[in-house]
Amino acid sequence: MLSIYLSMVETDEERDLVTRIYTHFERMMYKIALGILKNPQDAEDAVSEAFIRIIKNLDKISGLDKEKCKGFVIIVIRNVAIDVYKKRKKDEHLNIDEAYDISGGDVENDFLEKYDTDVIHNAINSLKDEYRDIITMRYLYDMTINDISTMIGMTYDGTNKRLHRAEQSLFKIISEVDYVKQ
């Protein structure tokens, strides 16, 4: 598969970057996709689609260190796998707890205690991609605003404003559902 991805890029620098991403993250990407999709063939398809998306966005990750690149790769594979899952199971809702393990994350305990996790996950999934990704990077991967701003190519203030808007949108969606644990 690597040779197919390498044929999609033009320069030696891009080939080197694709090779490094493939070497370092292909197995992790497959595990994330398999965890979401529960099907090896669908997971392989998701990884292939994710690599195509990553190759189309090489300019965004070419200057990032390994950890920031990893965050970008995780977001891409997660989004691709969720898209595949939604296409395959339109009538079933996605339970993120089963999709990938967030039990060790630093999600706000008060918020989780107050609201049902399914409501939170559905609300996060209904956000625009840019909001869902910034919420994921900040609260699931515990990235700093500086790291996020570098990764998405925005200023610190712009990233902070986007995060604030994402949080407001999330709270608005959740309050519209009006489901608080009893």
Z-matrix of the N, CA and C atoms (Angstrom, degrees):
N
C 1 1.442
C 2 1.522 1 111.53
N 3 1.313 2 116.38 1 -35.92
C 4 1.456 3 118.96 2 -178.09
C 5 1.521 4 111.12 3 -56.28
N 6 1.310 5 116.92 4 -40.03
C 7 1.465 6 119.77 5 -178.60
C 8 1.532 7 111.83 6 -62.45
N 9 1.325 8 116.81 7 -33.52
C 10 1.468 9 120.37 8 177.41
C 11 1.528 10 109.47 9 -66.14
N 12 1.341 11 116.25 10 -45.19
C 13 1.465 12 119.65 11 179.68
C 14 1.523 13 110.92 12 -64.40
N 15 1.331 14 116.46 13 -39.82
C 16 1.458 15 119.95 14 179.84
C 17 1.522 16 111.87 15 -64.41
N 18 1.322 17 116.50 16 -31.01
C 19 1.463 18 119.64 17 178.76
C 20 1.535 19 112.08 18 -71.00
N 21 1.319 20 117.05 19 -11.80
C 22 1.465 21 121.53 20 -178.28
C 23 1.528 22 112.13 21 -88.59
N 24 1.322 23 117.75 22 -8.74
C 25 1.463 24 120.71 23 -179.19
C 26 1.515 25 110.19 24 -114.67
N 27 1.328 26 115.34 25 159.54
C 28 1.457 27 119.10 26 -171.82
C 29 1.522 28 114.72 27 -102.39
N 30 1.313 29 118.21 28 -39.92
C 31 1.457 30 119.76 29 -172.05
C 32 1.534 31 111.46 30 -98.76
N 33 1.332 32 114.81 31 160.71
C 34 1.465 33 120.37 32 176.31
C 35 1.522 34 110.96 33 -64.00
N 36 1.326 35 116.95 34 -36.05
C 37 1.461 36 121.16 35 178.64
C 38 1.535 37 110.58 36 -62.57
N 39 1.326 38 116.68 37 -42.83
C 40 1.469 39 120.67 38 177.70
C 41 1.529 40 110.89 39 -66.49
N 42 1.318 41 117.05 40 -40.75
C 43 1.464 42 120.58 41 177.98
C 44 1.526 43 110.93 42 -61.04
N 45 1.339 44 115.71 43 -42.12
C 46 1.459 45 120.38 44 178.23
C 47 1.532 46 110.42 45 -62.76
N 48 1.314 47 117.66 46 -43.25
C 49 1.458 48 121.73 47 179.61
C 50 1.527 49 111.03 48 -64.42
N 51 1.319 50 117.68 49 -44.90
C 52 1.469 51 121.26 50 178.55
C 53 1.530 52 109.94 51 -62.82
N 54 1.314 53 117.22 52 -40.95
C 55 1.469 54 120.81 53 178.31
C 56 1.525 55 111.06 54 -61.99
N 57 1.336 56 116.48 55 -44.35
C 58 1.474 57 120.12 56 178.96
C 59 1.533 58 110.87 57 -63.68
N 60 1.316 59 117.03 58 -44.03
C 61 1.472 60 120.14 59 179.70
C 62 1.518 61 109.77 60 -62.38
N 63 1.314 62 116.14 61 -44.87
C 64 1.465 63 120.33 62 179.89
C 65 1.531 64 110.47 63 -61.90
N 66 1.315 65 116.28 64 -46.94
C 67 1.464 66 120.85 65 -177.63
C 68 1.529 67 111.89 66 -63.37
N 69 1.319 68 116.30 67 -44.26
C 70 1.462 69 120.54 68 -174.65
C 71 1.530 70 113.80 69 -80.84
N 72 1.330 71 117.74 70 -31.97
C 73 1.461 72 118.96 71 -166.81
C 74 1.524 73 116.53 72 -121.61
N 75 1.317 74 118.85 73 -7.95
C 76 1.471 75 120.29 74 -174.95
C 77 1.532 76 111.58 75 -59.40
N 78 1.294 77 117.69 76 -45.87
C 79 1.470 78 121.62 77 -178.91
C 80 1.531 79 110.74 78 -63.94
N 81 1.332 80 117.34 79 -44.05
C 82 1.461 81 121.94 80 178.49
C 83 1.534 82 110.17 81 -62.66
N 84 1.316 83 116.38 82 -41.69
C 85 1.461 84 120.61 83 179.43
C 86 1.527 85 110.53 84 -61.32
N 87 1.321 86 115.34 85 -43.35
C 88 1.462 87 119.58 86 179.16
C 89 1.525 88 110.49 87 -61.98
N 90 1.330 89 117.34 88 -43.47
C 91 1.469 90 120.65 89 -179.54
C 92 1.529 91 111.28 90 -63.09
N 93 1.323 92 117.28 91 -41.81
C 94 1.464 93 120.43 92 178.28
C 95 1.524 94 109.79 93 -63.37
N 96 1.318 95 116.73 94 -47.17
C 97 1.470 96 120.63 95 -179.58
C 98 1.524 97 111.31 96 -63.61
N 99 1.322 98 117.03 97 -41.55
C 100 1.461 99 120.67 98 179.13
C 101 1.531 100 110.34 99 -64.87
N 102 1.317 101 116.82 100 -38.65
C 103 1.450 102 120.50 101 177.72
C 104 1.520 103 112.42 102 -62.20
N 105 1.298 104 117.12 103 -34.88
C 106 1.460 105 121.44 104 179.51
C 107 1.519 106 111.05 105 -81.07
N 108 1.309 107 116.40 106 -44.23
C 109 1.471 108 120.85 107 -170.20
C 110 1.528 109 114.10 108 -92.66
N 111 1.326 110 117.95 109 -23.04
C 112 1.466 111 122.40 110 179.35
C 113 1.528 112 112.65 111 58.06
N 114 1.320 113 116.76 112 27.38
C 115 1.454 114 121.48 113 -178.13
C 116 1.525 115 107.92 114 -149.25
N 117 1.347 116 118.05 115 118.89
C 118 1.468 117 120.65 116 -175.88
C 119 1.532 118 114.31 117 -58.89
N 120 1.319 119 117.88 118 -40.38
C 121 1.462 120 120.19 119 -179.09
C 122 1.524 121 111.10 120 -66.39
N 123 1.342 122 116.34 121 -44.00
C 124 1.456 123 119.92 122 178.21
C 125 1.529 124 110.45 123 -64.48
N 126 1.326 125 117.40 124 -36.91
C 127 1.456 126 121.47 125 179.19
C 128 1.533 127 110.16 126 -64.65
N 129 1.314 128 117.73 127 -42.40
C 130 1.464 129 121.02 128 177.68
C 131 1.522 130 110.78 129 -63.74
N 132 1.325 131 116.76 130 -41.72
C 133 1.467 132 120.45 131 177.03
C 134 1.525 133 110.90 132 -61.91
N 135 1.330 134 116.75 133 -41.07
C 136 1.464 135 121.02 134 179.74
C 137 1.528 136 110.52 135 -64.38
N 138 1.332 137 117.10 136 -41.34
C 139 1.459 138 120.47 137 178.88
C 140 1.525 139 109.77 138 -63.12
N 141 1.309 140 117.28 139 -42.88
C 142 1.471 141 120.44 140 178.81
C 143 1.527 142 111.08 141 -61.61
N 144 1.311 143 116.25 142 -46.14
C 145 1.466 144 120.49 143 178.81
C 146 1.525 145 110.49 144 -63.33
N 147 1.319 146 116.95 145 -39.98
C 148 1.469 147 120.88 146 179.33
C 149 1.535 148 110.42 147 -63.20
N 150 1.335 149 117.58 148 -41.83
C 151 1.455 150 119.44 149 178.56
C 152 1.524 151 111.35 150 -63.68
N 153 1.303 152 116.77 151 -36.60
C 154 1.470 153 119.60 152 177.27
C 155 1.523 154 109.71 153 -63.42
N 156 1.327 155 116.80 154 -43.98
C 157 1.475 156 120.18 155 178.29
C 158 1.526 157 110.79 156 -64.78
N 159 1.318 158 116.97 157 -39.91
C 160 1.466 159 120.33 158 179.53
C 161 1.525 160 110.10 159 -63.89
N 162 1.328 161 116.95 160 -43.30
C 163 1.459 162 121.08 161 -179.94
C 164 1.528 163 110.33 162 -62.26
N 165 1.319 164 117.01 163 -37.28
C 166 1.467 165 120.35 164 177.95
C 167 1.529 166 111.66 165 -66.95
N 168 1.332 167 116.96 166 -19.30
C 169 1.465 168 121.66 167 -177.57
C 170 1.525 169 112.75 168 -117.98
N 171 1.316 170 117.37 169 26.77
C 172 1.467 171 120.64 170 -178.42
C 173 1.523 172 112.20 171 -57.30
N 174 1.326 173 116.95 172 -33.20
C 175 1.459 174 119.53 173 -179.32
C 176 1.530 175 112.13 174 -62.67
N 177 1.324 176 118.08 175 -26.73
C 178 1.465 177 121.79 176 -179.54
C 179 1.528 178 112.39 177 -76.98
N 180 1.321 179 117.04 178 -23.96
C 181 1.463 180 118.79 179 -175.01
C 182 1.516 181 113.50 180 -115.11
N 183 1.314 182 117.79 181 -1.14
C 184 1.467 183 119.59 182 -174.83
C 185 1.523 184 113.12 183 -62.07
N 186 1.329 185 119.09 184 -30.88
C 187 1.449 186 120.47 185 -178.31
C 188 1.515 187 114.74 186 -99.82
N 189 1.317 188 117.25 187 3.80
C 190 1.465 189 120.43 188 -176.07
C 191 1.525 190 111.65 189 -83.32
N 192 1.338 191 115.22 190 150.42
C 193 1.458 192 118.46 191 173.88
C 194 1.533 193 108.93 192 -75.64
N 195 1.319 194 115.92 193 174.74
C 196 1.469 195 121.35 194 -172.79
C 197 1.524 196 112.60 195 -59.64
N 198 1.336 197 118.26 196 -41.99
C 199 1.472 198 121.27 197 -177.58
C 200 1.522 199 111.89 198 -67.68
N 201 1.317 200 117.47 199 -42.03
C 202 1.466 201 120.47 200 178.98
C 203 1.519 202 110.54 201 -69.06
N 204 1.303 203 116.21 202 -37.27
C 205 1.460 204 120.75 203 175.63
C 206 1.526 205 109.77 204 -63.06
N 207 1.318 206 115.81 205 -40.63
C 208 1.467 207 120.90 206 178.10
C 209 1.525 208 110.66 207 -59.95
N 210 1.317 209 117.42 208 -43.49
C 211 1.466 210 120.83 209 177.78
C 212 1.514 211 111.99 210 -60.01
N 213 1.329 212 116.35 211 -42.76
C 214 1.453 213 121.21 212 177.96
C 215 1.530 214 110.46 213 -62.61
N 216 1.313 215 116.37 214 -46.12
C 217 1.472 216 121.96 215 -179.45
C 218 1.534 217 110.02 216 -62.05
N 219 1.319 218 117.46 217 -42.11
C 220 1.466 219 121.31 218 179.68
C 221 1.513 220 110.85 219 -61.72
N 222 1.319 221 116.29 220 -44.02
C 223 1.462 222 119.58 221 179.74
C 224 1.524 223 110.82 222 -63.66
N 225 1.311 224 116.74 223 -42.94
C 226 1.471 225 120.16 224 -179.74
C 227 1.527 226 110.85 225 -62.86
N 228 1.344 227 117.59 226 -49.92
C 229 1.470 228 119.29 227 -177.23
C 230 1.520 229 110.53 228 -65.71
N 231 1.316 230 116.59 229 -38.81
C 232 1.461 231 119.67 230 178.55
C 233 1.533 232 110.71 231 -61.50
N 234 1.322 233 116.65 232 -46.79
C 235 1.465 234 119.71 233 -179.86
C 236 1.523 235 112.27 234 -64.40
N 237 1.319 236 116.67 235 -41.56
C 238 1.469 237 120.01 236 178.56
C 239 1.525 238 110.08 237 -64.19
N 240 1.324 239 117.15 238 -46.13
C 241 1.468 240 120.48 239 -179.15
C 242 1.525 241 110.97 240 -63.17
N 243 1.312 242 117.34 241 -40.41
C 244 1.467 243 120.17 242 178.17
C 245 1.527 244 110.16 243 -65.36
N 246 1.330 245 117.58 244 -39.56
C 247 1.473 246 120.39 245 176.50
C 248 1.525 247 110.76 246 -60.70
N 249 1.335 248 116.22 247 -44.74
C 250 1.469 249 120.24 248 178.41
C 251 1.522 250 109.80 249 -62.41
N 252 1.324 251 115.99 250 -43.81
C 253 1.467 252 120.88 251 179.89
C 254 1.525 253 110.94 252 -60.22
N 255 1.317 254 116.87 253 -45.85
C 256 1.470 255 120.90 254 -179.24
C 257 1.522 256 111.24 255 -63.63
N 258 1.322 257 116.87 256 -38.76
C 259 1.461 258 120.17 257 177.58
C 260 1.524 259 110.81 258 -64.56
N 261 1.329 260 115.68 259 -39.27
C 262 1.457 261 121.24 260 -177.41
C 263 1.520 262 112.59 261 -76.34
N 264 1.293 263 117.63 262 -35.10
C 265 1.469 264 122.65 263 -174.09
C 266 1.519 265 111.49 264 -126.12
N 267 1.294 266 118.29 265 61.18
C 268 1.456 267 121.34 266 -175.83
C 269 1.520 268 113.10 267 -59.12
N 270 1.297 269 118.41 268 -30.28
C 271 1.456 270 120.68 269 -175.57
C 272 1.524 271 113.91 270 -88.88
N 273 1.329 272 117.19 271 -11.97
C 274 1.455 273 120.18 272 179.42
C 275 1.516 274 109.18 273 -103.96
N 276 1.312 275 118.05 274 145.58
C 277 1.457 276 119.77 275 177.71
C 278 1.530 277 109.43 276 -91.01
N 279 1.324 278 114.96 277 151.94
C 280 1.458 279 121.81 278 -177.60
C 281 1.516 280 110.21 279 -84.31
N 282 1.321 281 116.09 280 123.42
C 283 1.460 282 121.43 281 175.22
C 284 1.525 283 107.14 282 -99.44
N 285 1.304 284 116.51 283 104.88
C 286 1.453 285 121.91 284 -174.48
C 287 1.520 286 111.97 285 -61.28
N 288 1.341 287 118.75 286 -31.14
C 289 1.461 288 119.28 287 178.50
C 290 1.520 289 111.09 288 -59.06
N 291 1.308 290 117.35 289 -36.06
C 292 1.459 291 120.35 290 177.34
C 293 1.518 292 110.93 291 -80.03
N 294 1.331 293 116.91 292 -27.06
C 295 1.446 294 120.79 293 -176.38
C 296 1.526 295 112.13 294 -69.64
N 297 1.300 296 117.31 295 -43.05
C 298 1.447 297 120.56 296 174.35
C 299 1.517 298 108.51 297 -157.14
N 300 1.307 299 116.29 298 150.75
C 301 1.452 300 121.56 299 -171.59
C 302 1.518 301 110.49 300 -79.62
N 303 1.345 302 115.81 301 115.81
C 304 1.450 303 119.66 302 176.19
C 305 1.515 304 110.54 303 -112.87
N 306 1.325 305 117.29 304 12.87
C 307 1.457 306 120.30 305 -175.07
C 308 1.523 307 112.60 306 -59.94
N 309 1.303 308 118.20 307 -25.52
C 310 1.449 309 119.84 308 179.67
C 311 1.516 310 113.17 309 -92.72
N 312 1.340 311 118.52 310 2.86
C 313 1.450 312 122.32 311 -177.19
C 314 1.516 313 112.86 312 -73.13
N 315 1.327 314 115.22 313 169.97
C 316 1.455 315 121.19 314 -179.50
C 317 1.518 316 110.88 315 -105.45
N 318 1.314 317 118.50 316 47.27
C 319 1.452 318 121.99 317 177.96
C 320 1.515 319 107.91 318 -71.21
N 321 1.317 320 116.56 319 142.17
C 322 1.459 321 120.83 320 -176.37
C 323 1.521 322 111.41 321 -56.76
N 324 1.342 323 116.46 322 117.72
C 325 1.467 324 122.07 323 -176.90
C 326 1.513 325 112.87 324 -62.58
N 327 1.326 326 117.36 325 -42.06
C 328 1.466 327 119.56 326 -179.66
C 329 1.523 328 111.06 327 -59.75
N 330 1.316 329 115.10 328 -42.18
C 331 1.453 330 120.05 329 -179.68
C 332 1.523 331 110.74 330 -64.31
N 333 1.335 332 116.22 331 -44.56
C 334 1.459 333 120.64 332 179.54
C 335 1.525 334 112.13 333 -66.06
N 336 1.329 335 115.85 334 -35.21
C 337 1.464 336 118.63 335 179.16
C 338 1.521 337 111.41 336 -69.67
N 339 1.313 338 116.51 337 -31.56
C 340 1.464 339 120.35 338 -176.17
C 341 1.528 340 111.96 339 -81.33
N 342 1.310 341 117.52 340 -40.79
C 343 1.462 342 121.77 341 -174.72
C 344 1.523 343 111.25 342 -110.03
N 345 1.298 344 115.45 343 150.05
C 346 1.457 345 122.43 344 176.67
C 347 1.524 346 108.97 345 -68.09
N 348 1.323 347 116.75 346 135.76
C 349 1.466 348 120.74 347 -176.64
C 350 1.526 349 112.49 348 -60.76
N 351 1.304 350 117.80 349 -36.49
C 352 1.470 351 119.75 350 177.77
C 353 1.520 352 110.90 351 -61.45
N 354 1.322 353 116.85 352 -39.60
C 355 1.459 354 121.08 353 178.86
C 356 1.528 355 109.40 354 -63.34
N 357 1.326 356 116.37 355 -44.05
C 358 1.468 357 120.68 356 179.53
C 359 1.526 358 110.56 357 -62.66
N 360 1.317 359 116.60 358 -47.45
C 361 1.470 360 120.29 359 -178.62
C 362 1.520 361 111.28 360 -63.40
N 363 1.305 362 117.20 361 -43.44
C 364 1.467 363 120.15 362 178.41
C 365 1.520 364 110.61 363 -63.60
N 366 1.336 365 116.77 364 -39.04
C 367 1.459 366 120.46 365 178.57
C 368 1.527 367 110.76 366 -65.27
N 369 1.318 368 117.37 367 -44.30
C 370 1.471 369 120.68 368 178.25
C 371 1.521 370 110.18 369 -61.78
N 372 1.326 371 116.75 370 -42.86
C 373 1.473 372 120.28 371 -179.68
C 374 1.513 373 112.51 372 -66.29
N 375 1.342 374 118.10 373 -23.63
C 376 1.465 375 120.01 374 -179.05
C 377 1.528 376 112.44 375 -86.67
N 378 1.333 377 117.57 376 -7.33
C 379 1.462 378 121.05 377 177.62
C 380 1.527 379 110.58 378 -69.07
N 381 1.335 380 115.25 379 157.41
C 382 1.461 381 119.71 380 172.07
C 383 1.522 382 107.90 381 -60.41
N 384 1.312 383 117.24 382 151.83
C 385 1.468 384 121.89 383 -177.55
C 386 1.527 385 112.18 384 -51.71
N 387 1.324 386 116.96 385 -45.36
C 388 1.470 387 119.23 386 -176.73
C 389 1.519 388 111.48 387 -64.95
N 390 1.326 389 117.93 388 -32.17
C 391 1.460 390 121.48 389 177.47
C 392 1.529 391 110.48 390 -77.56
N 393 1.325 392 116.70 391 -42.91
C 394 1.464 393 120.62 392 179.74
C 395 1.530 394 110.22 393 -61.43
N 396 1.316 395 116.51 394 -41.96
C 397 1.461 396 120.20 395 -178.60
C 398 1.527 397 111.97 396 -66.86
N 399 1.325 398 117.12 397 -41.89
C 400 1.463 399 118.78 398 -178.34
C 401 1.529 400 110.99 399 -70.03
N 402 1.326 401 117.90 400 -35.92
C 403 1.467 402 121.14 401 174.80
C 404 1.526 403 109.36 402 -63.73
N 405 1.321 404 116.77 403 -43.28
C 406 1.461 405 121.67 404 179.93
C 407 1.523 406 111.14 405 -62.92
N 408 1.333 407 116.22 406 -47.47
C 409 1.463 408 119.04 407 -179.23
C 410 1.529 409 111.35 408 -63.10
N 411 1.327 410 117.04 409 -40.87
C 412 1.468 411 120.22 410 -175.15
C 413 1.525 412 112.15 411 -74.27
N 414 1.335 413 116.92 412 -47.18
C 415 1.460 414 119.07 413 -170.88
C 416 1.524 415 114.33 414 -100.68
N 417 1.312 416 118.57 415 -29.97
C 418 1.454 417 119.57 416 178.86
C 419 1.528 418 110.88 417 -85.46
N 420 1.347 419 115.90 418 -45.28
C 421 1.458 420 120.13 419 -178.40
C 422 1.521 421 112.28 420 -96.53
N 423 1.328 422 117.20 421 -0.62
C 424 1.463 423 123.76 422 174.41
C 425 1.525 424 111.67 423 53.99
N 426 1.340 425 116.33 424 41.68
C 427 1.454 426 121.21 425 178.91
C 428 1.524 427 109.66 426 -83.34
N 429 1.317 428 116.09 427 149.98
C 430 1.458 429 120.60 428 177.14
C 431 1.528 430 109.54 429 -77.84
N 432 1.331 431 115.52 430 162.37
C 433 1.467 432 120.16 431 177.07
C 434 1.531 433 109.34 432 -61.28
N 435 1.327 434 117.30 433 -38.89
C 436 1.474 435 120.36 434 177.94
C 437 1.521 436 111.50 435 -60.17
N 438 1.329 437 117.14 436 -46.05
C 439 1.461 438 120.56 437 -179.97
C 440 1.526 439 111.21 438 -64.03
N 441 1.324 440 116.08 439 -42.34
C 442 1.462 441 120.14 440 179.82
C 443 1.525 442 110.01 441 -63.88
N 444 1.334 443 116.72 442 -44.28
C 445 1.470 444 119.77 443 -178.37
C 446 1.528 445 110.79 444 -62.04
N 447 1.321 446 117.15 445 -39.35
C 448 1.462 447 120.51 446 176.86
C 449 1.523 448 110.41 447 -64.11
N 450 1.303 449 115.47 448 -43.08
C 451 1.460 450 120.47 449 -176.11
C 452 1.524 451 112.58 450 -66.30
N 453 1.323 452 116.97 451 -39.30
C 454 1.473 453 119.05 452 -176.91
C 455 1.516 454 112.57 453 -97.13
N 456 1.344 455 116.55 454 -1.59
C 457 1.461 456 119.99 455 174.97
C 458 1.512 457 114.04 456 74.49
N 459 1.325 458 116.85 457 36.07
C 460 1.460 459 121.08 458 177.76
C 461 1.526 460 109.01 459 -121.94
N 462 1.331 461 115.42 460 166.43
C 463 1.455 462 119.39 461 174.94
C 464 1.519 463 109.16 462 -72.86
N 465 1.321 464 115.54 463 164.27
C 466 1.462 465 120.78 464 177.10
C 467 1.532 466 109.95 465 -58.24
N 468 1.335 467 117.06 466 -48.06
C 469 1.463 468 120.71 467 -178.51
C 470 1.527 469 111.71 468 -63.41
N 471 1.318 470 116.21 469 -41.67
C 472 1.466 471 119.64 470 178.46
C 473 1.520 472 111.84 471 -63.13
N 474 1.316 473 115.84 472 -41.68
C 475 1.464 474 120.79 473 178.41
C 476 1.519 475 110.53 474 -65.41
N 477 1.318 476 116.70 475 -42.43
C 478 1.453 477 121.18 476 179.52
C 479 1.536 478 110.69 477 -63.03
N 480 1.328 479 116.73 478 -41.19
C 481 1.476 480 120.34 479 177.45
C 482 1.525 481 111.01 480 -65.12
N 483 1.345 482 116.01 481 -41.66
C 484 1.469 483 118.81 482 178.77
C 485 1.523 484 110.80 483 -63.38
N 486 1.331 485 117.27 484 -41.56
C 487 1.457 486 120.85 485 177.51
C 488 1.530 487 110.18 486 -61.41
N 489 1.315 488 116.69 487 -43.73
C 490 1.463 489 120.35 488 179.32
C 491 1.534 490 110.67 489 -61.78
N 492 1.335 491 116.83 490 -43.88
C 493 1.471 492 120.21 491 177.37
C 494 1.533 493 111.18 492 -63.59
N 495 1.327 494 115.87 493 -39.17
C 496 1.473 495 120.03 494 178.51
C 497 1.522 496 110.33 495 -63.24
N 498 1.328 497 116.63 496 -43.36
C 499 1.469 498 120.34 497 178.54
C 500 1.522 499 110.98 498 -63.55
N 501 1.337 500 116.59 499 -42.21
C 502 1.468 501 120.13 500 178.44
C 503 1.528 502 110.66 501 -62.41
N 504 1.317 503 116.75 502 -43.35
C 505 1.468 504 120.40 503 178.58
C 506 1.520 505 111.07 504 -62.50
N 507 1.318 506 116.08 505 -41.87
C 508 1.461 507 120.55 506 179.23
C 509 1.528 508 110.79 507 -62.28
N 510 1.323 509 116.97 508 -47.10
C 511 1.462 510 120.19 509 179.63
C 512 1.524 511 111.44 510 -64.06
N 513 1.321 512 116.77 511 -36.53
C 514 1.471 513 120.59 512 178.99
C 515 1.527 514 110.16 513 -64.49
N 516 1.309 515 116.61 514 -45.94
C 517 1.468 516 120.71 515 179.46
C 518 1.526 517 110.25 516 -61.07
N 519 1.324 518 115.61 517 -45.84
C 520 1.464 519 119.60 518 -178.28
C 521 1.527 520 111.17 519 -65.64
N 522 1.319 521 116.89 520 -39.23
C 523 1.466 522 118.65 521 -179.64
C 524 1.527 523 111.45 522 -68.97
N 525 1.330 524 117.54 523 -28.90
C 526 1.459 525 120.62 524 176.43
C 527 1.515 526 111.47 525 -68.85
N 528 1.339 527 116.12 526 -32.74
C 529 1.457 528 119.99 527 177.77
C 530 1.520 529 109.10 528 -68.58
N 531 1.343 530 115.59 529 -33.23
C 532 1.459 531 122.35 530 176.03
C 533 1.527 532 112.02 531 55.66
N 534 1.316 533 115.32 532 46.20
C 535 1.468 534 119.84 533 177.32
C 536 1.510 535 108.71 534 -120.88
N 537 1.282 536 115.12 535 108.95
C 538 1.456 537 121.81 536 176.49
C 539 1.509 538 107.64 537 -114.11
N 540 1.365 539 116.85 538 138.02
C 541 1.468 540 120.25 539 179.29
C 542 1.517 541 110.22 540 -56.96
N 543 1.284 542 115.70 541 141.82
C 544 1.477 543 120.76 542 177.49
C 545 1.493 544 110.86 543 -91.89
